[in-house]
Amino acid sequence: MHLALPDLADAWHLRLAEETCRAADALGLNIRLAVTRGDRAREAEAAVVCEISDGLGLIMVSDAPLPQHVGRRCRVVAIGPTSDDAVPTVSAGRGHAIEMAMDHLAGLGHTAIGFGYAGLPYARENTLRLVRQAAGRRAIADGLQSMDLGDGGCLAPMVEAAQRRDVTAFLVSDDAVARALVHALRQADVQIPVDVSVAGYGHCDTATRCGRLTTVNHPLPEVAHTVVDAIVRGRAPARLEFAPRLEIGATSGYAARTS
């Protein structure tokens, strides 16, 4: 069985890969992994490799609609959006998770929110688009500040923004970065959640020294079992969406005043 996904440096994709490998291993199957970096040609190449190697099938994780020819000659299940009705698609609710996190922060009175993302440029742009849309639907787009943390996840811009009181909350692209941000803020004597709130998404080991991190839990084990089963059995619904779940921890509270 083949698994093609954009980026193992992204915590969400890495966890999805781990869960998919576990689901396949439980059935005595091996996973052949391909990293596409969001490139259309690499996605098409992954499908060709599956075809010529007589692979059982291909699980394609993509942040954009698949090329229409993908899945014509090998069994494909997509995780993410697709414009091709011939390809069964499972949504893991990443966009929904952003909406839930933004809803939570806006409900606490946060209108000046910093969004931090570290990862590949194409994925950063796609995620930022979803965040902007979520902020716009809550009429807080003007207070949204995008903070590019770079591939190394530099947290200095976010810590400085909190110290200046430019923002009252941070939404961070994955929980590992959010935990690191909580630690960096505490080192800078910024009180959480009194001075600033922090929320992530991904539900990856959410314990912090401030207590549990506020996050959105993606049901990735269920997603992985579903797509592996769909490949093995050759049957999958045309569209299936798994809803994430908001988990309110100790790192989010009512908004403080901005400068």
N, C-alpha and C positions, 0 to 999 in steps of 0.2 A: 504494500500500500504506500502511496506517495502523499506527502504533505508539502504544499508550497505556501510560504507566508512571507510577508514583506521584510521583517526585521527582528532578529533575535535580541537586539539591544533594547527593544521596546519591551517593558515588563509585561504588558498585556499579551503581546504575541508570544513571549517566552512561556508564560504560564499556560497559554492555550496549547502550545506545542507539547509541554510536559504532560498535560492532561490527555491529549490525543495519544501520545505514546503509551501512557498507562492503559487507556481504553483498548488500544490495539494489542498490547502485551497480554492483557487478560484473555484475549481470544487466540493467543499464540501467533500473532502477526507481527511482522517487522515493519517499521516506518522508514521510508527513504525521504530525507528532508532536502528541500531546495529553498534557498533564500532569494526572493525576487527583487527586493528593494523597491517594490512598487512599479517596476518596469514592465510595460505591456509585453515586450518581446520575451523577457524572461518567463513571464507567466505562460505564454504560448509554448515556449521551449519545454517547460515543466510538463505540459500536457503531451507533447510529442514524446518526451522521454518515457512517460507512463505508457503510451501506446506501443512503442517499439520494444519495451522491456516486458510487455505482457503483465503489467502491474494490475493488481486487483481493482484499483481505482485511484482517483486523485481527489484529495481534499484541498481546495483552493481558498486561501484566505486573502481577501482583496479589499482595499478601501475604495475601490471604484468599480463600475460595471465591467464585467469580463468581456474580452474580445468575443465576438459572436461565434467564431469557429471553435473556441475551446469547448470540449465536451462532446464533440461530434463522434469521435472514434474511441473514446474511453469513458468509463463511468466517472462522472464528476459530481461532487457536492460542493457548493460554494458556501463560505461563511462571509457574510457581508452583502452589499448591494449587488444586483446583477440586472442587466437589461434583457437577458435572454430567458424566456419562459421555459426553454428546454432544459435549463440547468436548475435542479433543486437547490434551494437557498435557505440557509439557517442564519438568522440574525441573532447575534449575541447581545444586542442592545447597547452598544457603545454610545450611540447618539442619545438614547434614552437615559443612560447613566449621567451624561452631562446635563441633560434637562433636569433630572432629579436633584443633582448636586446644586445647580443654579437655583432651582426652586427653593431648596432648603435655605440657602444663604440669603436670597431675596426675602424670604419669609421672616428672617431674623433682622431685617432692616438694612442689609448690606447693599449699598448702591455703588460703592467704590471697591471694585474687586480686581485683584491682580491674577492673571492666568499665566502660569509657568509651564513651559513644555521643553523637554530635552529629547531629541531624537532626530530621525532623518528629515530633511527639508520637506519632502512630499507629504509625509504623514503629519508633520507640524502644521502645514497649510490646511490640510483637511480637517484636523482637529480644531484649529483656530476658527475655521469657518463654522463648525458646529457650535462652538462656544459663543461666537458673535451672534449667531441666530438665536440661541437660547437667551442671551442677554437682551437682544432686541425685542423678543416676545414679552419680556418683563419690564420693558421701558427703562433699562439700566445700561444700555449699550454705551452711552456717553461716559459712564464711569468705569468702563472696562479697560484695563491696562494689560496689554500683551507683553510678556517678559520672556524673551528668547534666552534660555539657559545654556544653549550650545550643546554639543554632543557630550561634553563632560559634566553637564548638570551644574554649572556655576550658580550658586544661590545668592551671591552678593547683591544683585539688583533687587531681589525680593526683600532681603534683610534691610537694605537701605530705604526702600519704599515704606516699610513698616516703621522704621525709626523716624522718618519724616512725616508719618501719619498720612501718607498719600492714599493709602488703602485701609480698609477695615477687615478685609478677608482675602484669602488666597484660595484659588482652585488650582490644583496641581495635577499634571497629566497622569501620574501613577503614584501609588502609595509609597513606593520606596523613596521617591524624591520628596514626597510630602513628609515622611518621617524624618528625613535628613533636614528638611526646612524647619520642622518643629525644634530639632536640636540646635540648629544655627540661630534661630530666633531666641531661644532660651539663653544661649551663650552671649547674645547681644542685649540681654536684660529686657526683652520684649515679652510681656505676659500674655499667655494663651489660656483662654480665649478672651481675656479682658481687653487687651489692646488690639488683638487681631485674631481672627478665626482662620483655621486651616482645614480644608477638605480635599480629599483625593478621590480616586476611583480605581477599582481593581481588586480591593480586598486581599492584599498580599501581606500577611504578617503585620497587622495594624497596631501592635502594641507600641506605645511611646512612653517617655518618662512623664508626660502630662496625662497619661491614661490612654484609653483607646482612641484611635484616630477616627474622625468622622469620614466615612467613605461610602462608596456604592459597590455592593457586592455583585459581581457578575457570576452567573451560574455556569462557569466554564466546564466543570466536570460533566454536567448534564449535556451541555453543547457537544463536548467531545464524544461522549458515549452515543449521542444521537447520530452524529455524522459518520462515525465508524460503523455503527449498525446499518446505516443507510447504504454505505458502500458494500458491506458484506452481503446484505440481503437483496440489494438492488431495488429497494423500494424506499422512497422518501417523498414527503409532501412537497408540493411546489413551493410553498412558503411556510416557514415556521419561525416564530420569534420567541425568544426567552427573555422574560422581563427581569431586569436587575432589581436589587432591593437596597434601599437606603438604610444605613446603619449609623445612627447618631451616636458619636462618642463624646469625649471630653474636650475636643479641640475646636468646637464651634459654639458660639454664643451670640448674644445680641450685639448689634453694631455699636462700636464706639465712635466718637466724633473724629472726622478727618480734619486735616489742617486747612 
